[in-house]
Amino acid sequence: QVQLVESGGGLVQPGGSLRLSCEASGFTFSGYAMAWHRQTPGKERELVALIATGGHSNYPDSVRGRFTISVDNAKNTVYLQMANLKPDDTAVYHCKRPIGGIWGQGTQVTVSS
């Protein structure tokens, strides 16, 4: 069974950091690009990071320089390191395997003082 399970969300103060993890199972992790998206109520899901199989990564302007996506193929895990967090980063963060449209259940990140 193909599955993605996120963890690492929580409450953090503005300017703080957080690392999200997404553990994959049911497929050969290293053969796929992986992505992180976020969603707030009333808005569409927003792509915040994408990493290709060759390691090249892309970010939207809203998070570039603050977020970093990485993978550990041995652990079948993709990470999202978030720094200098802002209240606007508050959302449910989902990881996704774009091929096949496989989504995780999401993890809540709240940035608030």
C-alpha positions in Angstrom: 0.0 0.0 0.0 1.4 3.4 -1.1 1.4 5.7 1.9 2.8 9.1 3.0 2.8 10.0 6.7 3.8 13.5 7.8 5.1 14.6 11.2 6.8 17.4 12.9 4.1 20.1 12.9 3.3 22.3 15.9 3.2 25.7 17.4 6.2 28.0 16.8 6.8 31.7 17.4 7.4 34.1 14.5 11.1 33.9 13.5 11.3 30.3 14.7 12.2 27.1 12.8 10.5 23.8 12.3 11.4 20.6 10.4 8.6 18.5 8.9 9.1 14.9 7.9 7.2 12.7 5.5 7.9 9.0 5.6 6.9 7.0 2.5 6.1 3.4 2.2 4.9 1.1 -0.5 7.1 2.3 -3.3 10.7 2.8 -4.2 11.2 6.3 -2.9 14.3 7.3 -4.9 12.5 7.0 -8.2 10.1 9.8 -7.7 10.0 13.6 -7.4 8.5 14.7 -4.1 6.8 17.9 -3.0 5.4 19.8 -0.1 2.2 21.8 -0.3 0.2 23.8 2.3 -3.4 24.7 2.7 -5.3 27.2 4.7 -9.1 27.3 5.1 -10.8 28.8 2.1 -7.7 28.7 -0.1 -6.3 26.2 -2.6 -3.4 24.1 -1.8 -0.1 26.0 -2.5 3.1 24.3 -3.6 5.9 25.3 -1.3 8.7 23.0 -2.4 9.5 20.4 -5.0 12.6 18.2 -5.4 13.3 16.3 -8.5 14.9 12.8 -8.7 18.2 14.5 -9.5 18.1 16.6 -6.4 17.1 19.9 -8.1 14.6 21.9 -6.0 12.2 24.7 -6.6 10.4 27.1 -4.4 7.8 29.9 -4.8 8.9 33.4 -4.0 6.9 33.3 -0.7 9.2 30.8 0.9 12.5 30.9 -1.2 15.4 31.4 1.1 13.5 30.3 4.2 12.4 26.7 3.3 14.6 23.8 2.2 13.4 20.5 0.9 15.6 17.4 1.2 15.4 13.6 0.9 17.0 10.7 2.7 16.5 7.8 0.3 17.8 5.3 2.9 15.0 6.3 5.2 12.4 6.8 2.5 11.8 10.2 4.0 11.4 13.7 2.6 12.0 16.7 4.9 10.9 20.4 4.8 13.2 22.6 6.9 11.4 25.9 7.6 13.2 28.9 9.0 12.3 32.5 9.9 8.7 31.4 10.1 5.9 34.0 9.7 2.3 34.0 10.8 1.3 33.7 7.1 3.1 30.3 7.0 0.3 29.0 9.3 -1.3 26.1 7.4 -1.7 22.3 7.1 1.3 21.0 5.4 1.0 18.0 3.1 3.7 16.0 1.3 2.9 14.7 -2.1 4.2 12.3 -4.7 3.2 14.1 -7.9 3.2 11.0 -10.0 0.0 9.2 -9.1 -1.2 12.1 -7.0 -0.4 10.5 -3.7 -1.0 12.8 -0.7 -0.2 12.5 3.0 -2.8 13.4 5.6 -1.1 16.6 6.6 0.5 18.1 9.7 -0.6 21.5 11.2 1.9 24.3 11.5 0.9 27.3 13.5 3.1 30.4 13.7 2.0 32.7 16.5 3.3 34.6 19.5 
